[in-house]
């Protein structure tokens, strides 16, 4: 996928339905990093430990992983528009309820419901954008990736701005914005044709029988553990005010967006996807290790810098997952995401536990090791991860209804 071939004009000249879906996608991706700057505030407000508050990520992504087996099943039966609206409705309800929580247990439970809604929405959004977009799939995918980057960057900023007054306000703010997204999609997006073949619940699992897809998923599993150690555990280490923490993760998100959309495609053209991925994973491991052992200023710099490596990795992993096997892209993506999001659920839980058992440095050592393991899988399974793109292109050209979730 060469998203860079899409000109700016092609991206901007889109129907209202595309802009409505892309706008809602920005808010959906904002929800991932929204709680980052306010994690310490939530812990204080609910008299909870860092480990308990980190379960906000664990419940969210555990449900997200399991939902990967369901999203294709649902959307292939009720259609993309209804699936988007169902997902948005879940987010509006559970994000709003999260803001009313009196205990950390309630908040964790509501985040799980939020995760189900986000999975239904985001896993379907790209398919809808590609189907409704003008100018071909390249422009649509670039628009989607831009929405992802913008959402990841703005989530912590919104969390900081609203969370400075109360940790509850970011949840209410998300519910309000998603309600606007619900109305826009209801008005501007018409129902698209349903897929000719309905997806079964077991199709994503069967797709993982392909060695290349399984290898990409396992490597991404290790990488995601590193990614979400940075995202969920670092705010406690930095121990900053919501505004300062939000600024750090906003800068992190900007680098993620720039390197995902602009830098990664150029690097892939020059060096090849696997070399870029292996090198970026090793550099991420080094960055995380320095983050864990450096002083406060060094930790801030390394946190921001990790966004560059994460942005590159996200783009390359997505393309590998969608192109390495001959499974339909929605099915391949669902299987791949089913595996990798379990790491996103595990890291926020284990990082504080590891700190309790050892010290504050060791969670980052573990995160560095998992990034290296991801690179090792890429190197060892290089042959399985290499696929003749020419063989897949004619088949996949008609299957661009991909279901990528939060690269």
C-alpha positions as CSV (number, residue, x, y, z in Angstrom):
1,X,0.0,0.0,0.0
2,X,1.5,3.2,-1.0
3,X,-0.6,5.8,0.7
4,X,1.7,8.5,-0.5
5,X,0.5,8.2,-4.0
6,X,-2.7,9.9,-3.0
7,X,-2.4,13.6,-3.6
8,X,-3.7,16.2,-1.2
9,X,-6.5,17.1,-3.5
10,X,-7.7,13.6,-3.6
11,X,-7.8,13.5,0.2
12,X,-9.6,16.8,0.6
13,X,-12.3,16.3,-2.1
14,X,-14.4,13.7,-0.2
15,X,-18.1,13.3,0.3
16,X,-19.7,14.4,3.5
17,X,-20.1,10.7,4.5
18,X,-16.3,10.2,4.4
19,X,-15.7,13.3,6.5
20,X,-18.3,12.3,9.0
21,X,-16.8,8.8,9.4
22,X,-13.2,10.2,9.6
23,X,-14.2,12.8,12.2
24,X,-15.8,10.2,14.4
25,X,-12.6,8.1,13.9
26,X,-10.5,10.9,15.3
27,X,-12.6,10.9,18.4
28,X,-12.6,7.1,18.6
29,X,-8.8,7.0,18.5
30,X,-8.7,9.9,21.0
31,X,-10.3,7.5,23.5
32,X,-7.2,5.3,23.6
33,X,-4.9,7.9,25.0
34,X,-7.5,10.1,26.7
35,X,-6.9,8.7,30.2
36,X,-3.1,9.0,30.0
37,X,-2.7,12.5,31.6
38,X,-5.3,11.8,34.2
39,X,-4.3,8.4,35.4
40,X,-2.7,9.8,38.6
41,X,-5.7,12.0,39.1
42,X,-8.1,9.1,38.8
43,X,-6.0,7.1,41.2
44,X,-6.2,10.0,43.7
45,X,-9.9,10.6,43.1
46,X,-10.9,7.0,43.6
47,X,-8.3,6.1,46.2
48,X,-6.8,3.5,43.9
49,X,-3.3,2.2,43.2
50,X,-1.4,2.6,40.0
51,X,-2.0,-1.1,39.3
52,X,-5.8,-0.8,39.8
53,X,-6.0,2.3,37.5
54,X,-4.0,0.7,34.8
55,X,-6.8,-1.9,34.5
56,X,-8.6,0.8,32.6
57,X,-6.4,-0.2,29.7
58,X,-6.5,-3.9,30.5
59,X,-10.3,-4.2,30.4
60,X,-10.5,-2.0,27.4
61,X,-8.1,-3.9,25.2
62,X,-9.1,-7.4,26.5
63,X,-12.6,-6.8,25.3
64,X,-11.2,-5.2,22.1
65,X,-9.1,-8.4,21.4
66,X,-12.1,-10.7,21.9
67,X,-14.3,-8.4,19.9
68,X,-12.1,-8.9,16.9
69,X,-13.8,-12.3,16.4
70,X,-17.2,-10.6,16.4
71,X,-16.8,-7.4,14.4
72,X,-16.6,-9.1,11.0
73,X,-19.4,-11.4,11.9
74,X,-21.7,-8.5,12.8
75,X,-20.8,-6.1,10.0
76,X,-21.1,-8.8,7.3
77,X,-24.7,-9.3,8.5
78,X,-26.1,-5.9,9.4
79,X,-23.9,-3.8,7.2
80,X,-21.2,-1.2,7.8
81,X,-23.4,1.8,8.6
82,X,-25.4,-0.1,11.3
83,X,-22.2,-1.5,12.8
84,X,-20.7,2.0,13.0
85,X,-23.8,3.4,14.7
86,X,-24.0,0.4,17.1
87,X,-20.3,0.9,18.1
88,X,-20.8,4.7,18.6
89,X,-23.9,4.1,20.7
90,X,-21.9,1.8,23.0
91,X,-19.1,4.4,23.3
92,X,-21.6,7.2,24.1
93,X,-23.3,5.1,26.8
94,X,-20.2,3.6,28.5
95,X,-18.0,6.7,28.2
96,X,-20.8,8.7,29.9
97,X,-21.2,6.1,32.6
98,X,-17.5,6.0,33.2
99,X,-17.7,9.7,34.2
100,X,-20.2,8.8,36.9
101,X,-18.1,6.0,38.5
102,X,-17.7,6.0,42.3
103,X,-15.2,3.1,42.4
104,X,-12.3,2.0,40.3
105,X,-14.1,-1.3,39.7
106,X,-17.1,0.5,38.1
107,X,-14.7,2.6,35.9
108,X,-12.9,-0.5,34.7
109,X,-16.2,-2.2,33.9
110,X,-17.4,0.8,31.9
111,X,-14.1,1.0,30.0
112,X,-14.7,-2.7,29.0
113,X,-18.1,-1.7,27.4
114,X,-16.4,1.3,25.8
115,X,-13.8,-1.1,24.3
116,X,-16.5,-3.2,22.7
117,X,-18.0,-0.1,21.1
118,X,-14.7,1.2,19.9
119,X,-13.9,-2.2,18.4
120,X,-17.1,-2.3,16.5
121,X,-16.7,1.2,15.2
122,X,-12.9,1.4,14.4
123,X,-12.7,-2.1,12.8
124,X,-15.5,-1.0,10.4
125,X,-14.5,2.6,9.8
126,X,-11.8,2.1,7.2
127,X,-14.0,-0.3,5.2
128,X,-16.7,2.4,5.1
129,X,-14.3,5.2,4.3
130,X,-12.8,3.2,1.4
131,X,-16.2,2.3,0.1
132,X,-17.5,5.9,0.2
133,X,-14.3,7.8,-0.7
134,X,-13.6,9.6,-3.9
135,X,-10.1,9.3,-5.5
136,X,-9.4,5.6,-4.8
137,X,-8.4,3.6,-1.8
138,X,-5.0,5.2,-1.5
139,X,-6.5,8.6,-0.6
140,X,-9.1,7.0,1.7
141,X,-6.4,5.0,3.6
142,X,-4.2,8.0,4.0
143,X,-7.2,10.0,5.3
144,X,-7.9,7.2,7.8
145,X,-4.3,7.0,9.0
146,X,-4.3,10.8,9.4
147,X,-7.4,10.5,11.5
148,X,-5.7,7.8,13.6
149,X,-2.6,10.0,14.1
150,X,-4.6,13.1,14.9
151,X,-6.8,11.1,17.4
152,X,-3.8,9.6,19.2
153,X,-2.2,13.0,19.4
154,X,-5.2,14.9,20.6
155,X,-6.5,12.3,23.0
156,X,-4.0,13.1,25.8
157,X,-4.4,16.9,25.1
158,X,-8.2,16.7,25.5
159,X,-7.7,14.5,28.6
160,X,-5.4,17.1,30.1
161,X,-7.6,20.2,29.3
162,X,-10.7,18.6,30.7
163,X,-9.1,16.6,33.4
164,X,-7.4,19.5,35.0
165,X,-10.8,20.5,36.4
166,X,-12.0,17.0,37.1
167,X,-10.9,13.5,36.0
168,X,-14.6,12.9,35.1
169,X,-14.9,15.5,32.5
170,X,-12.8,13.8,29.7
171,X,-15.2,10.9,29.8
172,X,-18.3,13.2,29.5
173,X,-16.5,15.1,26.8
174,X,-15.8,11.9,24.8
175,X,-19.5,10.8,25.1
176,X,-20.6,14.2,23.8
177,X,-18.2,14.2,20.8
178,X,-19.2,10.6,19.9
179,X,-22.9,11.6,20.1
180,X,-22.1,14.3,17.5
181,X,-20.4,11.6,15.4
182,X,-23.4,9.4,15.7
183,X,-25.7,12.1,14.4
184,X,-23.4,13.0,11.5
185,X,-23.1,9.4,10.4
186,X,-26.9,9.0,10.8
187,X,-27.5,11.9,8.5
188,X,-24.6,11.7,5.9
189,X,-23.7,8.1,5.5
190,X,-25.9,5.8,3.4
191,X,-25.9,2.1,3.9
192,X,-23.3,0.3,1.7
193,X,-23.7,-3.1,0.1
194,X,-23.1,-6.0,2.4
195,X,-20.3,-8.4,1.6
196,X,-21.2,-11.3,-0.7
197,X,-19.9,-13.8,1.8
198,X,-20.7,-13.6,5.5
199,X,-17.8,-13.9,7.9
200,X,-18.0,-16.6,10.5
201,X,-16.7,-16.3,14.1
202,X,-13.9,-18.8,13.4
203,X,-12.6,-17.3,10.1
204,X,-10.0,-15.1,11.9
205,X,-8.7,-18.0,13.8
206,X,-8.5,-20.1,10.7
207,X,-6.6,-17.3,9.0
208,X,-3.9,-17.6,11.6
209,X,-3.0,-21.0,10.2
210,X,-1.0,-19.1,7.6
211,X,2.6,-19.0,8.8
212,X,3.2,-15.4,7.6
213,X,0.1,-14.0,9.3
214,X,0.8,-15.9,12.5
215,X,4.4,-14.6,12.5
216,X,3.2,-11.0,12.0
217,X,0.7,-11.4,14.8
218,X,3.2,-12.9,17.2
219,X,5.8,-10.2,16.5
220,X,3.1,-7.5,16.9
221,X,2.1,-9.1,20.2
222,X,5.6,-8.5,21.6
223,X,5.7,-5.0,20.1
224,X,2.4,-4.1,21.6
225,X,3.5,-5.0,25.1
226,X,6.3,-2.4,24.7
227,X,3.9,0.1,23.1
228,X,1.4,-0.1,26.0
229,X,4.0,-0.1,28.7
230,X,5.0,3.3,27.4
231,X,1.4,4.4,27.1
232,X,-0.1,3.1,30.3
233,X,2.8,3.0,32.8
234,X,5.0,6.0,31.9
235,X,2.5,8.6,33.2
236,X,3.0,7.2,36.7
237,X,6.8,7.4,36.3
238,X,6.7,11.0,35.0
239,X,4.3,12.0,37.8
240,X,3.4,15.3,36.2
241,X,0.3,17.5,36.3
242,X,-2.4,16.7,33.7
243,X,-1.4,19.7,31.6
244,X,2.3,18.8,31.5
245,X,1.6,15.1,31.0
246,X,-0.9,15.9,28.2
247,X,1.7,18.1,26.5
248,X,4.3,15.3,26.6
249,X,1.8,12.7,25.1
250,X,0.6,15.3,22.6
251,X,4.1,15.7,21.3
252,X,4.4,11.9,21.3
253,X,1.2,11.6,19.3
254,X,2.4,14.2,16.8
255,X,5.6,12.2,16.1
256,X,3.5,9.0,15.9
257,X,1.3,10.6,13.2
258,X,4.1,12.1,11.2
259,X,6.2,9.0,11.1
260,X,3.2,6.7,10.4
261,X,1.8,8.7,7.5
262,X,4.8,10.5,6.0
263,X,8.1,8.9,7.1
264,X,7.3,5.1,7.1
265,X,6.2,4.8,3.5
266,X,9.4,6.6,2.3
267,X,11.6,4.4,4.5
268,X,9.9,1.2,3.2
269,X,10.5,2.3,-0.4
270,X,14.2,2.8,0.3
271,X,15.1,0.0,2.6
272,X,12.2,-2.6,2.5
273,X,9.5,-3.3,5.1
274,X,11.3,-6.0,7.1
275,X,14.5,-4.1,7.5
276,X,12.6,-0.9,8.5
277,X,10.6,-2.9,11.0
278,X,13.5,-4.8,12.5
279,X,15.6,-1.7,12.9
280,X,12.7,0.4,14.4
281,X,12.0,-2.3,17.0
282,X,15.6,-2.4,18.1
283,X,15.7,1.4,18.3
284,X,12.4,1.4,20.3
285,X,14.0,-1.2,22.7
286,X,17.0,1.1,23.2
287,X,14.8,4.1,23.7
288,X,12.6,2.4,26.3
289,X,15.7,1.2,28.2
290,X,17.1,4.7,28.4
291,X,13.6,5.9,29.4
292,X,13.6,3.5,32.3
293,X,17.1,4.4,33.6
294,X,17.4,8.1,32.7
295,X,16.6,11.1,34.8
296,X,13.2,12.9,34.6
297,X,14.2,15.1,31.6
298,X,15.6,12.1,29.8
299,X,12.4,10.1,30.5
300,X,10.3,12.9,29.0
301,X,12.5,13.1,25.8
302,X,12.5,9.3,25.4
303,X,8.7,9.1,25.9
304,X,8.2,11.6,23.1
305,X,10.8,10.0,20.9
306,X,9.2,6.6,21.2
307,X,6.2,8.0,19.2
308,X,8.5,8.1,16.1
309,X,9.3,4.4,16.3
310,X,5.8,3.4,17.2
311,X,4.5,5.3,14.2
312,X,6.8,3.5,11.8
313,X,6.0,0.1,13.4
314,X,2.2,0.7,13.2
315,X,2.3,1.3,9.5
316,X,4.6,-1.6,8.6
317,X,2.8,-4.1,10.8
318,X,-0.5,-3.1,9.3
319,X,0.7,-3.6,5.8
320,X,2.3,-7.0,6.7
321,X,-0.9,-8.2,8.3
322,X,-3.0,-7.2,5.3
323,X,-0.7,-8.5,2.6
324,X,1.2,-11.5,3.8
325,X,-1.5,-14.1,3.4
326,X,-4.2,-14.9,0.8
327,X,-7.0,-14.5,3.4
328,X,-9.5,-11.8,2.7
329,X,-8.2,-8.6,4.3
330,X,-11.0,-8.1,6.9
331,X,-10.5,-11.7,8.1
332,X,-6.7,-11.4,8.1
333,X,-6.8,-8.2,10.0
334,X,-9.3,-9.6,12.6
335,X,-7.1,-12.6,13.3
336,X,-4.0,-10.4,13.5
337,X,-5.6,-7.9,15.9
338,X,-7.1,-10.7,18.0
339,X,-3.6,-11.8,18.9
340,X,-1.8,-8.5,19.3
341,X,-4.4,-6.7,21.4
342,X,-3.9,-9.3,24.2
343,X,-0.5,-7.7,24.8
344,X,-2.2,-4.3,25.0
345,X,-4.3,-5.8,27.8
346,X,-1.4,-7.5,29.5
347,X,1.2,-4.6,29.6
348,X,-0.9,-2.2,31.7
349,X,-1.6,-5.0,34.3
350,X,1.9,-6.4,34.5
351,X,4.1,-3.3,34.4
352,X,2.8,-2.0,37.8
353,X,3.0,-5.5,39.2
354,X,6.6,-5.9,38.1
355,X,7.4,-2.5,39.7
356,X,5.9,-3.8,43.0
357,X,8.0,-7.0,42.8
358,X,11.2,-5.3,41.8
359,X,11.7,-1.6,41.2
360,X,10.6,1.1,38.8
361,X,13.3,0.3,36.2
362,X,12.5,-3.3,35.5
363,X,9.1,-2.8,33.7
364,X,11.1,-0.9,31.1
365,X,13.7,-3.6,30.9
366,X,10.9,-6.1,30.2
367,X,9.4,-3.8,27.6
368,X,12.8,-3.5,25.9
369,X,13.2,-7.3,25.8
370,X,9.7,-7.7,24.2
371,X,10.6,-5.2,21.5
372,X,13.8,-7.1,20.8
373,X,11.7,-10.4,20.7
374,X,9.5,-8.8,18.1
375,X,12.5,-8.0,16.0
376,X,13.8,-11.5,16.5
377,X,10.5,-13.0,15.2
378,X,10.8,-10.7,12.1
379,X,14.4,-11.9,11.5
380,X,13.8,-15.6,12.1
381,X,10.5,-15.7,10.2
382,X,11.7,-13.5,7.4
383,X,10.8,-16.0,4.6
384,X,7.3,-16.5,6.0
385,X,6.8,-12.7,6.2
386,X,8.0,-12.1,2.6
387,X,5.2,-12.5,0.0
388,X,5.0,-11.7,-3.7
389,X,2.9,-8.6,-3.7
390,X,2.1,-9.1,-7.4
391,X,0.3,-12.3,-6.6
392,X,-1.9,-10.7,-4.0
393,X,-2.6,-7.4,-5.6
394,X,-5.3,-8.5,-8.1
395,X,-7.1,-10.4,-5.4
396,X,-6.9,-7.7,-2.7
397,X,-7.7,-4.9,-5.1
398,X,-11.3,-5.9,-4.8
399,X,-11.1,-6.5,-1.1
400,X,-10.1,-3.1,0.3
401,X,-12.8,-3.3,3.0
402,X,-10.0,-3.8,5.5
403,X,-10.7,-3.8,9.2
404,X,-7.6,-2.3,10.8
405,X,-8.0,-1.3,14.4
406,X,-5.9,1.5,15.9
407,X,-2.8,0.6,13.9
